[in-house]
């Protein structure tokens, strides 16, 4: 077959091997290169043995598990393992115990006092006859109960009740933070997994060009600069792959801290949180956030405490019943029953204490309002970012179609002997794969932002259900 006939026939086939590319470039091949090696230029062919991607092939395996179910499973594992949530749970239980103590202040208090002593007495002027001494035991039993306290116990009970509620919401907030962090790391894991697959394909393409140019350069030394450029592009693609795999490993280390050592095989996460919630609904959901509920409960608790401080400065009435008995030296029995009234007259610092409690209540209310405002602006900011990422993803899809056509045309024109240079081919390939990486980033950026939007309201687990 003549060289011109070979070129015409190659234009009608797919150039999927280095040998075909070399023949298309007009190079007469030596005898050892006449049998074509396996295909290495397609997007899903095998990698050359020298590629770093071969060493990490296990990292690129993707399971067939439902991504939503996998995220729910990871979140549940993280919640079960989290020590911060365990601490928040203990604090909530402590707040419940404080509430039980406050409620018990309405009940009667019973005290028993016992005294054992040696006593003596001396009557002046009677000499030894007026002196007496001996052992004495005394027991006292007293019962007190509040009758009226200007609402102090009621307000203290409300204070403790609202603090307990705030502690419960604090636990919910801690759970939401752990859930969001787990989902974010799982999404990052999927991002780097997909990026590594793209870089693997890019590395395969560059390796194919390098092999083709090695054949070409053996016959035409003037093409050595093209070989050097192709080798440089292969090294850059391999470096990008290595960096992505390193980022993937670091992400998995951080994820193991939350869910344990047994990580499931990555699922396809590219669309699990792709639906953007309605902005008005997301803004309204801010009021359902554990952070807002905690701030509101804390503000109400501070108001109740201020009212309890004011009530503590008012008159109070309590029931008192007390009896005592003395045995041994100087036997005696006493008892008393009645009502005890306490009327504060001079209380230094009382006004300062009340003013301090009221200022803390006002500060807590402002903190609640600031939390609501910050979350609503955060939702608006993230909503705009999500829209931008989704729009960028859609635009990149269109660009990718054109980029794929450009690289196909460029390769074809290079194969048709001189209409394009190899540098144009490598530039077209590099542009195509960089746009694929940009598309992956746009998809996962949007999902990360959607997760943040949900975390500002009802929680990131809500859309997973």
Protein Blocks (a to p, Z undefined) as FASTA:
>chain_A
ZZklmmmmmmmpccfbfklmmmmnopacdfklmpccddfkbfkbccdfkbmklmmmmmmp
ccfbdfklmmmmmmmmmmmmpmklmmmmmmmmmmmmmmmmmmmmmpccdddddddddddd
ddehklmmlgccdddddddddddddfbgghmmmmmmmmmmmmmmmmmmmmmmmmmmmmmm
mmmmmmmmmmmmmmmmmmmmmmmmmmmmmmmmmmmmmmmmklmmmmmmmmmmmmmmmmmm
mmmmmmmmmmmmmmmmmnojbdcddddfklmmmcccdfklmmmmmmmpmklmmmmmmmmm
mmmmmmmmmmmmpccddddddddddehjhiaddddddddddddfbdghklmmmmmmmmmm
mmmmmmmmmmmmmmmmmmmmmmmmmmmmmmmmmmmmmmmmmmmmmmmmmmmmmmngoiac
fklmmmmmmmmmmmmmmmmmmmmmmmmmmmmmmmmmnojklmmZZ
